[in-house]
């Protein structure tokens, strides 16, 4: 009886702690209403202003949008703070600045000043990222460490034609697992500090830890080293890392330096995988796909389909391309468009994400299966179910609820509960 009493007390304590974390994160948001838009009670004037913001942000992503249309939408903006907030959230401030400038759109002086300032900060950040990335690649090269930058300034330079045309983020690099320990030490030598989000005693060569986060205190520079890219959890028979991208690499010119770049076909798959992993909650990720399609009109679609099916990324590819077409009007070969639209599940997801793109809380997609399962291929769905790996706790579950080591077994209860209330597919 004493043992049962102890277990009962432990479970009650666990449930109380989970309830506390849940209510802290989602105050006054019952489970069945979590996805509602907090602006639903806005006045007609506020609703009209937000609608104008959303229409303008959609318009700037479309090359076909005339300058007159951009100016017309700009005149309808009554709350420029809201526009800049949403543009910042969706990482499209550089694009907003360039399109408004090109159209010579009428802006209030204060809004113009703020937008100019934000753009200058982004340009400076991109320049700093460019210089640091080149320095890191040179250092790795001296120590015979192959590294592939992805997203960031290299993507902006190769696809947008300007390293500062895309929102500056972190420095992201892929390395071989065998080189991770040496690459980590080289970054530490450059003044970076390793900041694991979960582990208190991390090892950079831990096979389960494929993403290392570094921050440099003196200038705020952030870099991430990865040994593989993942859609939903580890897939043991797939190597979506350097073995996937390095053999087919190409090059890009960045500030006069030649740096390695991912080939266009693999870049498209990578962008679609990344956006799908995060449920396409940022407009910038859709724009990335659209810009790639525009910059590389002669993609080898046969090779793309073959690789997408081999790697289990076909549904994410279809979703990303459909969203780029729906949202930005991206030019997609008709045969490919028909093929992607023929998959009803993907078509429904694309419509749902498009219609809720600017919602503060993305409602869960319609349908019985969770989003994280629906974007997987059939083989990966079966593997996930039979391996039961979808129920295996990960870093996000541990970050969601901190439990003492003796209670770590309870993370197997935390995981399904977190998946029910968390919009993230991870």
Buried (B, 14 or more C-beta within 10 A) or exposed (E): EEEEEEEEEEEEEBEEBBEEBBEEEBEEBEEEEBBBBEEEEEEEEBEEBBEBBBBBBBBBBBEEBEEEBBBBBBEEBBBBEBBBEBBEBBBBBBBBBBBBBEBEBEBEEEBBEBBEEBBEEBBEBBBBBBBBBBEBBEBBEEEEBBBBBBBBBBBBBBBBEBBBBBBBBBBBBBBBBEBBEBBBEBBEEBEBEBEBEEEEEBEBEEEEBBBBBBBBEEEEBBBBBBBBBBBBBEBEEBBBBBEBBBEEBEEBEBBEBEBBBBBBBBBBBBBBBBBBBEBBBBBBBBBBBBBBBBEBEEBEBEEBBEBBBEBBBBBBBBBBBBBBBBBBBBBBEEEBBEBBBEBEBBBBBBBBBBEBBBBEBBBBBEEEEBBBBBBBBEEBBEBBEEEEBBEEBBBBBBEBBEBEEEBEEBBEBBBEBBBEEBBBBB
